[in-house]
């Protein structure tokens, strides 16, 4: 494979995605992330700052890409986030999972769900039955098809962005896209 190949976002953003920002925003950023990934945790506050700085002009999409070989709790954490999403609390769970990244075992995920005042009967049934596993697997498949190899991986308007030297490069790319 050509190491300089530019990857495009395989799966377009849809109403099924977890989105912050207006649908008609000038710029769309998609992140493939892993709740157990230290780099994703570091990126989360920077993403929030960018959302504030470019409020109304960008939209942000989060997709799951749990690196199961490296992060044993990431897949269940993604399912927990989807369980919260089913009750309209995805972003609150997203933030709790990153804030408590060292504590992502099943019993701890239940505590976060209780803290968010989710319907616990529904939540535990859905988690026990892996109701959202297929959705998480679909995110992984679309990430694979888009060239995602590590987390976090960001796409700006459908083009993969190299953030290996920090998120400043993403911020500069956003600024450039907004100038166009």
Secondary structure, 3 states (H helix, E strand, C coil): CCCCCCCECCCCCCCCCEEECCCCCCEEEEEEECCCCHHHHHHHHHHHHHHHHCCCCEEEEEEECCCCCCCCCHHHHHHHHHHHHCCCCHHHHHHHHHHCCCCCCHHHHHHHHHHCCCCHHHHHHHHHCCCCHHHHHHHHHHHHHCCCCCCCEEEECCEEECCCCCCHHHHHHHHHHHHC
